[in-house]
Amino acid sequence: MRTHRGALVVVAVALTALPTVGARAQGRGRQVTLPDGPGKDVVQTVCSTCHSLSNITNDGYTRDEWKYLVSTMVDLTKDQATVVLDYLAAHFPEKPKPPAVIIPGGVTVAFKEWKLPTRGSRPHDPLATPDGALWYTGMFANVLGRVNTTTGEIKEYHLKIEASGPHGLTVDKTGDIWFTANSKGYIGRLDPGTGDVKEYALPEGARDPHTPVFDQRGTLWFTVQGANMVGRLDPTTGATQVVTLPTPRSNPYGMVITTKGIPFFVEFGANRIASIDPATMALHEYTLPNEATRPRRVAIDPDDVLWYSDYSRGYLGRFDPGTQHASEWPSPGGRQSQPYAITYARGAIWYVETAVKPNALVRFDPKTEKFQTWAIPGGGGVVRNMMPNKEGNLVMAESGLNMVALATIK
């Protein structure tokens, strides 16, 4: 494990939706041919060792933005940096993105952001633990990290199995940290005191576990996105069981547990929300009204009402499992805003618009149906997940910027 004294940072250049790149991405993604020009060979050689070149070609930035992004991943010589940045800026210039729409209101949010010690980590999920720490998965660096939000000290725990792709995070009642190894098809448990990690193999076919969450009895439930499954793990025996969803390529994604212990999850590949019976593992799917809806993450309020981020249409959605009634509101940033991370805290729904520049933190008051928004100071870099800590403040991971953040609500 590695300890680092992380400085508090606020990045001057506001970036958003940066490519999800970083160390040890294992070249995943479609094969891409870069355009010819000075610098092509360097870019192809340096970048393709860690990630798919499609992470470069799928978007574009100014030269200064490319400079910052590259600096979060690799060290280059001065000559290399010049030719690489000239090449990227020439062939992949900035593409227009919707600006963040800032709506004032009566709530104040203060942000703290920390750069991570390992370049190119691509922090995916954050976790607030009862001791006040902020944990994160360094998906491309093969680490779990812990930030002391008081001192800024960062400690990283390196996983034994290379290229595990740590993704989702949760914590059990003893304080052990559980994570999904998205690239190696297992679920892991870290003892923070010793640094020891125990791996739990999943049944055949469950290749990419995604979101983990504990129910009230201590059973760990999880989605398996690409394999189209959901499952459970008994921590006392290590036994696992998975079931396949009836809708092909439904991509089960975010998951929550009701007060009655029933897991609900959203299907990112379809306009559906689903539940699984904790006793029988029977699945039940609920179809949302708009065929184009693609819910990516889901939150739950104290009344067991579900709130989802409609990534494809730029909407906030509400679904009541009791009445099976769905309502929705257009997100302030518009149809292309790509709402993603979402949670419930302090009587409101909070989520992040990830395709606006910079990423915007959004608050929605269910009583008044009013929005308030804030620009994320560092830019966001696609905030994929967030959650409240014990004080009701928000922890989040800014993936493309190699940072994590704490948003304190006042």
C-alpha positions in Angstrom: 0.0 0.0 0.0 1.1 3.6 -0.6 0.5 6.7 1.4 0.4 10.2 -0.2 -0.3 13.6 1.3 -2.7 14.9 -1.3 -3.0 18.7 -1.8 -6.4 20.3 -2.1 -6.8 21.4 -5.7 -9.2 23.5 -7.7 -8.3 23.2 -11.4 -8.4 26.4 -13.3 -9.3 24.9 -16.7 -12.9 23.6 -16.4 -13.0 20.3 -18.2 -15.8 17.8 -18.6 -16.5 14.4 -20.2 -12.8 13.7 -20.7 -12.0 10.3 -22.2 -12.0 7.5 -19.7 -8.4 6.7 -20.0 -5.6 5.7 -17.6 -3.0 3.2 -16.6 -3.6 -0.4 -17.4 -6.8 -0.1 -19.3 -5.7 -3.1 -21.1 -6.5 -1.8 -24.5 -10.2 -2.4 -24.3 -12.4 -1.1 -27.1 -12.6 -1.2 -30.8 -9.5 -1.0 -33.0 -8.9 2.5 -34.3 -6.6 3.9 -37.0 -5.2 7.3 -36.2 -4.9 9.9 -39.0 -1.4 10.4 -40.4 0.7 13.3 -39.3 3.7 14.2 -37.1 3.2 12.7 -33.7 1.0 9.8 -34.8 3.6 7.2 -34.0 4.3 8.6 -30.5 0.6 8.9 -29.7 -0.1 5.4 -31.0 2.8 3.8 -29.1 2.4 5.6 -25.8 -1.4 5.7 -25.5 -2.3 2.3 -26.8 -0.3 0.5 -24.2 -2.8 1.6 -21.6 -6.2 2.1 -23.3 -8.1 1.9 -26.6 -7.3 4.6 -29.1 -11.0 5.2 -29.4 -10.7 7.0 -26.1 -8.8 9.6 -28.1 -10.9 9.7 -31.2 -14.3 9.8 -29.5 -13.9 13.4 -28.4 -11.9 16.5 -28.8 -10.4 19.3 -26.7 -8.3 22.5 -26.9 -4.6 22.2 -26.7 -4.6 23.3 -23.1 -7.2 20.7 -22.2 -5.2 18.0 -23.9 -2.2 19.1 -22.0 -3.9 18.8 -18.7 -5.4 15.4 -19.6 -2.1 14.0 -20.7 -0.4 15.2 -17.6 -2.8 13.2 -15.5 -1.7 10.0 -17.2 1.9 9.9 -18.3 5.3 11.7 -18.0 6.6 12.9 -21.4 9.8 14.6 -22.4 9.5 18.2 -23.5 9.9 17.2 -27.2 7.4 14.3 -26.9 4.9 16.6 -25.2 5.2 19.2 -27.9 4.6 16.8 -30.8 1.9 14.9 -29.0 -0.1 18.0 -28.0 0.3 19.5 -31.5 -1.0 16.3 -33.0 -4.0 15.9 -30.7 -5.0 19.5 -31.0 -4.8 19.4 -34.8 -6.6 16.1 -35.4 -9.0 16.1 -32.4 -10.0 19.7 -31.7 -12.6 20.7 -29.2 -16.1 19.6 -29.9 -19.0 21.8 -28.9 -20.6 20.8 -25.6 -23.6 22.3 -23.9 -22.7 24.8 -21.3 -23.6 24.1 -17.7 -26.9 25.9 -16.8 -26.5 27.5 -13.4 -29.7 28.0 -11.5 -29.4 29.9 -8.2 -31.2 29.0 -5.0 -31.1 29.0 -1.3 -28.7 26.1 -0.7 -24.9 26.5 -0.6 -22.4 23.9 -1.7 -18.6 24.0 -1.0 -16.3 21.7 -3.0 -13.0 20.1 -2.0 -11.1 18.2 -4.7 -8.0 15.9 -4.4 -5.7 14.8 -7.1 -4.9 11.1 -6.9 -1.3 9.9 -6.5 -1.4 7.3 -9.3 -1.7 8.9 -12.7 -4.4 7.6 -15.0 -6.3 5.8 -12.2 -9.7 6.7 -13.6 -11.5 6.7 -10.3 -14.8 5.1 -10.9 -16.9 4.8 -7.7 -16.6 6.7 -4.5 -17.5 5.4 -1.0 -18.2 7.3 2.2 -17.4 5.2 5.2 -18.6 5.8 8.8 -15.2 7.0 9.9 -15.4 10.0 7.6 -13.0 8.7 4.9 -13.6 8.9 1.2 -12.7 5.6 -0.7 -12.4 5.2 -4.4 -11.7 2.5 -7.0 -8.7 3.3 -9.2 -10.1 1.2 -12.1 -7.2 1.5 -14.5 -4.5 1.6 -11.8 -5.7 -1.6 -10.1 -6.0 0.0 -6.7 -8.4 0.9 -4.0 -7.7 4.3 -2.4 -8.7 6.0 0.9 -8.7 9.8 1.4 -8.6 11.3 4.8 -10.8 14.2 4.1 -9.5 16.2 7.1 -5.7 15.9 6.4 -5.7 15.1 2.7 -3.6 12.0 3.3 -4.2 9.4 0.6 -3.4 5.7 1.0 -3.6 3.2 -1.9 -4.0 -0.6 -1.7 -2.8 -2.5 -4.8 -4.7 -5.6 -5.8 -3.0 -8.9 -6.1 -4.7 -9.9 -9.4 -3.4 -7.7 -12.2 -5.8 -5.6 -14.2 -8.8 -6.5 -12.0 -10.6 -3.3 -13.0 -12.0 -2.4 -9.5 -15.3 -0.7 -10.2 -18.1 -0.6 -7.6 -17.6 -0.1 -3.9 -19.4 -0.7 -0.6 -18.7 -1.4 3.0 -19.9 -4.0 5.5 -20.8 -3.6 9.2 -17.2 -4.6 10.2 -15.6 -1.9 8.1 -14.3 -4.2 5.4 -14.4 -2.7 1.9 -16.0 -4.7 -0.9 -15.5 -4.1 -4.6 -16.4 -5.5 -7.9 -13.5 -6.6 -10.2 -15.1 -5.6 -13.4 -12.3 -6.8 -15.7 -11.6 -10.1 -13.9 -15.1 -11.4 -12.9 -14.7 -11.6 -9.2 -15.8 -9.7 -6.0 -13.2 -8.7 -3.5 -13.1 -7.9 0.2 -10.3 -5.6 1.6 -9.4 -5.5 5.2 -8.2 -1.9 5.6 -6.2 -2.7 8.7 -4.0 -5.4 7.2 -4.4 -4.7 3.5 -5.3 -8.3 2.8 -7.8 -9.0 0.0 -10.0 -12.0 -0.4 -11.4 -12.8 -3.8 -14.8 -14.5 -4.4 -15.1 -16.1 -7.7 -18.4 -15.7 -9.5 -20.3 -18.3 -11.5 -19.4 -19.0 -15.1 -20.5 -16.2 -17.4 -20.7 -13.5 -14.7 -17.7 -11.8 -16.3 -18.1 -8.1 -15.4 -19.6 -7.4 -12.0 -20.7 -3.8 -11.7 -22.6 -2.3 -8.7 -22.5 -3.9 -5.3 -24.8 -3.1 -2.4 -25.6 -4.8 1.0 -29.1 -5.5 2.2 -30.2 -5.3 5.8 -29.3 -8.9 6.5 -25.7 -8.6 5.3 -26.2 -10.2 1.9 -24.2 -8.6 -0.9 -26.3 -8.0 -4.1 -24.7 -7.0 -7.4 -25.4 -6.3 -11.0 -23.3 -7.9 -13.9 -23.7 -5.4 -16.7 -22.4 -7.0 -19.9 -23.3 -10.5 -18.9 -26.9 -9.4 -18.3 -27.2 -10.8 -14.8 -27.8 -9.9 -11.2 -26.6 -11.9 -8.3 -26.0 -12.3 -4.6 -23.1 -13.3 -2.4 -23.3 -14.7 1.2 -20.2 -13.3 3.0 -20.4 -16.0 5.7 -20.1 -18.9 3.2 -18.8 -17.2 0.1 -21.6 -18.8 -1.9 -22.8 -16.9 -4.9 -25.8 -17.2 -7.2 -26.7 -15.3 -10.3 -29.8 -15.1 -12.6 -30.0 -13.8 -16.2 -32.4 -11.1 -17.1 -35.3 -12.0 -19.5 -34.6 -8.9 -21.6 -31.5 -9.4 -23.8 -28.7 -6.9 -23.6 -30.6 -5.0 -20.9 -27.3 -4.1 -19.1 -28.3 -4.0 -15.4 -26.5 -1.1 -13.9 -27.2 0.9 -10.7 -28.8 -0.8 -7.8 -30.5 0.1 -4.4 -32.2 -1.7 -1.6 -35.6 -0.8 -0.2 -36.4 -0.6 3.5 -38.0 -4.0 3.1 -34.8 -5.5 1.8 -35.8 -5.8 -1.9 -33.1 -5.0 -4.4 -34.1 -2.7 -7.3 -31.9 -1.9 -10.3 -32.1 0.0 -13.6 -31.5 -1.5 -17.0 -29.3 0.8 -18.9 -29.9 -1.1 -22.2 -33.7 -0.7 -22.0 -36.4 1.5 -20.7 -36.9 -0.6 -17.6 -36.5 -0.8 -13.9 -36.4 -4.3 -12.3 -36.5 -5.9 -8.9 -35.4 -9.3 -7.6 -37.1 -11.3 -4.9 -34.5 -11.8 -2.1 -35.9 -15.3 -1.3 -36.6 -16.8 -4.7 -34.4 -14.7 -7.0 -37.4 -14.2 -9.2 -37.2 -11.1 -11.4 -39.8 -8.5 -12.1 -39.4 -5.8 -14.8 -41.2 -2.5 -15.0 -41.4 -0.7 -18.3 -40.9 3.1 -18.2 -43.2 5.2 -20.4 -40.7 6.5 -23.0 -39.0 3.9 -25.2 -35.9 6.1 -25.6 -35.3 6.2 -21.8 -32.0 4.7 -20.7 -31.7 4.8 -16.9 -28.1 4.5 -15.8 -28.1 5.1 -12.0 -30.8 5.0 -9.4 -31.4 6.6 -6.0 -34.0 5.7 -3.4 -35.8 8.1 -0.9 -37.1 7.2 2.6 -40.5 6.3 1.1 -38.9 3.7 -1.1 -39.6 5.8 -4.2 -37.0 5.3 -6.9 -35.3 8.2 -8.8 -33.3 7.6 -11.9 -31.0 9.5 -14.2 -32.2 9.2 -17.8 -28.8 9.3 -19.6 -30.1 9.2 -23.1 -32.8 11.9 -22.9 -31.5 14.3 -20.4 -34.3 13.8 -17.8 -34.7 13.1 -14.1 -37.2 10.3 -13.5 -39.3 9.2 -10.5 -40.8 5.7 -10.2 -43.1 4.6 -7.4 -42.9 0.7 -7.2 -46.2 0.7 -5.2 -48.3 2.5 -7.7 -46.0 1.8 -10.7 -46.4 5.4 -11.7 -43.5 7.2 -13.4 -43.0 11.0 -13.6 -40.1 12.9 -15.2 -38.6 16.4 -15.4 -36.3 17.7 -18.1 -32.8 18.3 -16.7 -31.6 22.0 -16.6 -28.8 21.2 -19.1 -31.1 19.9 -21.7 -31.4 16.7 -23.8 -27.7 16.3 -24.3 -26.7 16.8 -20.6 -26.4 13.0 -19.9 -27.4 12.8 -16.2 -25.4 10.0 -14.6 -24.5 9.9 -10.8 -27.5 10.3 -8.6 -28.3 10.0 -4.9 -30.7 11.1 -2.2 -29.5 13.4 0.6 -31.0 16.0 3.0 -34.5 15.7 1.6 -33.5 16.2 -2.0 -32.4 14.4 -5.1 -28.8 15.1 -6.2 -27.3 14.2 -9.6 -24.6 15.2 -12.0 -25.0 16.3 -15.7 -21.9 14.8 -17.3 -22.0 16.1 -20.8 -22.2 19.8 -20.0 -19.1 21.9 -19.6 -18.2 21.9 -16.8 -20.1 19.0 -15.2 -23.0 20.4 -13.2 -24.2 19.2 -9.8 -28.0 19.4 -9.7 -30.3 19.5 -6.7 -34.0 18.7 -7.2 -36.5 19.4 -4.4 -39.3 16.8 -4.6 -41.7 19.1 -2.7 -41.4 22.2 -4.8 -40.1 20.5 -8.0 -37.5 23.2 -8.3 -33.9 22.8 -9.5 -30.7 24.4 -8.3 -27.3 23.8 -9.9 -23.6 24.3 -9.3 -20.6 24.0 -11.7 -18.1 21.5 -10.4 -14.9 23.5 -9.9 -12.4 21.0 -11.4 -14.7 20.2 -14.3 -16.1 16.8 -13.2 -14.5 14.7 -16.0 -17.7 12.5 -15.9 -19.0 11.9 -12.4 -20.2 8.3 -12.7 -21.3 7.8 -9.1 -21.7 9.6 -5.8 -23.2 9.0 -2.4 -23.8 10.9 0.9 -21.6 10.6 3.9 -22.9 10.3 7.5 -23.4 14.1 7.6 -25.4 14.1 4.3 -22.6 15.6 2.3 -21.7 14.2 -1.1 -18.6 12.2 -2.2 -17.9 11.8 -5.9 -15.2 10.6 -8.3 -14.1 12.8 -11.2 -13.0 10.0 -13.5 -11.4 11.8 -16.5 -9.6 14.2 -14.3 -8.1 11.7 -11.9 -9.6 13.4 -8.9 -12.1 12.8 -6.1 -14.3 15.3 -4.4 -16.3 16.2 -1.3 -19.3 18.5 -1.7 -20.3 20.0 1.6 -23.9 21.2 1.7 -24.8 24.2 3.8 
